[in-house]
Structure formats: C-alpha cells, structure tokens
C-alpha cells in the first residue's frame, strides 16, 4: 500500500472556502498513473475546507485498464473516515453509454452518501481515491476528480 498526493491535496495547497456564503465552489485535480497502482493505494486528490458541504462531482479519466471483458480496476472515492462515501463504483467500465459516457474512457458522477443529500464535513478534509483492485492490463493515463461544494 502506498499513498501518493496530487498537487491540489498537498498540505501547502489552500482549501478554498472564501467568498459569499453558499456560493458554489469546485476543486479539481488529476493524477497521472505511470505504473499499475497496487490494491490499497491511496491517491489524495483534493482538499476541501472545514464546514464544506459537498453537493456532487465527477470521477473521470483515461482508460487505465486496457482489458475489456476481464477489466479489474476498482476505485472508490471518499475520505479517511469513509473511503467510499462518494463512490463505490466497483470495476470501472469504459463501455460507452449514449449521451452519458464517452467511448473508451471513464466518467462517473459522485454518488454514495450523496444519494441521501449533501455531505457536511466539520474539518478540513482530503478527498481521495482508494484503489481496491489494480488493472488487469495497465495503460498509462490520468484519473481526475472534481468535487462541488459550498461553505455555509
């Protein structure tokens, strides 16, 4: 198990929370995979400020598991206290869905606990990817995460 950090999640990167109350904010980051990530790898992607209320977002990226019928790359989205709070997607599937998902790449709406409403976080929080299972046939590429939130 390894932990890697995208620039937007570094402790030196600010968690943007300024502006008028309840103004929509969004933070995004990408991480380039140059080797097949091992199971239990943590990829710290973005940082949100104390009091953030997460309303949605997206996991998207290049197809980094080139296998078709035997793809195994499994990625969850969450934070330390609940590693799949924003998405337990199972094996990432790059099959196109007309008008929803691009052919041969990944595009998933954050969901998880958001199905019951927005997620409120009391303290500054790093939103991360957890690699549950590595790719069957690895191909270099990026995964990107966008988190939409507001601060009351």
C-alpha positions in Angstrom: 0.0 0.0 0.0 1.3 3.4 -0.9 -0.1 6.9 -0.5 0.5 9.5 -3.3 -0.7 13.0 -3.4 -1.9 15.2 -6.2 -0.9 18.9 -6.1 -4.4 20.1 -5.0 -4.3 17.9 -1.9 -0.8 18.9 -0.6 -0.8 20.5 2.8 0.7 23.6 1.2 -2.3 23.9 -1.1 -5.2 26.0 0.3 -8.6 24.6 0.8 -10.7 27.3 -0.9 -13.6 28.4 1.3 -13.6 32.2 0.8 -16.4 34.0 -0.9 -20.0 34.7 -0.1 -21.8 32.0 2.0 -23.4 29.2 0.0 -21.6 30.3 -3.3 -20.9 27.2 -5.3 -17.3 26.2 -5.4 -15.4 23.4 -7.2 -12.0 21.9 -6.8 -10.3 19.6 -9.3 -7.1 17.6 -9.6 -5.6 14.9 -11.9 -3.2 12.2 -11.1 -1.0 10.6 -13.8 -0.6 6.9 -13.4 2.7 5.7 -15.0 2.5 2.3 -13.4 -0.3 -0.1 -12.3 -1.5 1.1 -8.9 -1.5 -1.7 -6.3 -4.5 -2.6 -4.3 -4.9 -0.4 -1.2 -3.0 2.5 -2.8 -4.4 5.9 -1.6 -4.4 8.8 -4.0 -5.0 12.1 -2.2 -6.7 14.2 -4.8 -8.2 17.5 -3.4 -8.6 19.3 -0.1 -11.9 21.0 1.0 -12.2 23.4 3.9 -13.7 22.9 7.3 -17.5 23.3 7.0 -17.7 22.3 3.4 -20.9 20.8 2.2 -20.3 18.5 -0.8 -23.1 18.5 -3.3 -21.6 16.5 -6.2 -18.7 16.0 -8.5 -17.1 13.7 -11.1 -14.5 11.0 -11.4 -13.2 10.9 -15.0 -10.2 9.9 -16.8 -8.4 7.8 -19.4 -9.0 4.1 -19.6 -6.0 2.8 -17.5 -7.3 -0.8 -17.5 -7.0 -1.8 -21.2 -8.6 -5.1 -20.6 -12.1 -5.5 -22.0 -14.1 -8.4 -20.6 -11.5 -9.0 -17.8 -11.1 -5.4 -16.6 -10.4 -5.4 -12.8 -9.5 -1.7 -11.9 -11.7 -0.9 -8.9 -11.6 2.7 -7.5 -13.5 4.1 -4.6 -13.9 7.9 -3.8 -14.1 9.1 -0.2 -12.1 10.4 2.7 -10.2 8.9 5.7 -13.3 8.2 7.8 -15.3 6.7 4.9 -13.2 5.7 1.9 -16.2 5.0 -0.4 -18.5 7.8 0.9 -18.7 9.5 -2.5 -18.4 6.4 -4.8 -18.1 2.7 -4.6 -18.1 2.2 -8.3 -16.9 -1.4 -8.5 -14.8 -2.3 -11.5 -14.5 0.8 -13.7 -16.2 0.1 -17.0 -15.2 2.1 -20.1 -18.1 0.9 -22.2 -19.8 3.9 -23.8 -23.4 4.8 -22.7 -25.1 7.0 -25.3 -25.2 10.7 -24.3 -23.8 9.9 -20.9 -20.3 8.4 -21.0 -17.5 8.8 -23.6 -16.4 5.7 -25.5 -13.3 4.1 -24.0 -12.8 6.5 -21.1 -14.2 6.8 -17.6 -16.9 9.2 -16.4 -18.7 8.6 -13.1 -20.9 11.0 -11.1 -20.0 11.1 -7.4 -22.9 9.4 -5.6 -22.6 7.2 -2.5 -23.9 9.1 0.6 -25.0 12.0 -1.7 -28.0 9.8 -2.7 -29.4 10.9 0.7 -28.4 14.6 0.3 -25.3 16.7 0.6 -22.4 15.7 2.8 -21.3 18.1 5.5 -17.7 18.0 6.8 -16.7 19.5 10.1 -12.9 19.8 9.4 -10.6 20.4 6.5 -10.7 17.1 4.6 -8.7 15.4 1.9 -10.9 13.7 -0.7 -9.1 10.6 -2.0 -9.2 7.7 -4.4 -8.7 4.2 -2.9 -7.5 1.6 -5.3 -9.5 -1.6 -4.4 -8.1 -3.7 -7.2 -5.4 -3.0 -9.7 -5.8 -3.1 -13.5 -5.7 -6.3 -15.4 -3.9 -4.8 -18.4 -2.4 -1.4 -17.3 -2.2 1.5 -19.7 -0.7 4.9 -18.7 -3.3 7.6 -18.1 -4.8 10.1 -15.8 -7.7 10.0 -13.4 -9.3 13.3 -12.5 -11.6 14.2 -9.6 -13.9 17.2 -9.4 -15.7 18.0 -6.1 -18.5 20.5 -6.0 -19.3 22.1 -2.6 -20.3 25.2 -0.7 -19.4 26.7 2.6 -22.4 27.9 4.6 
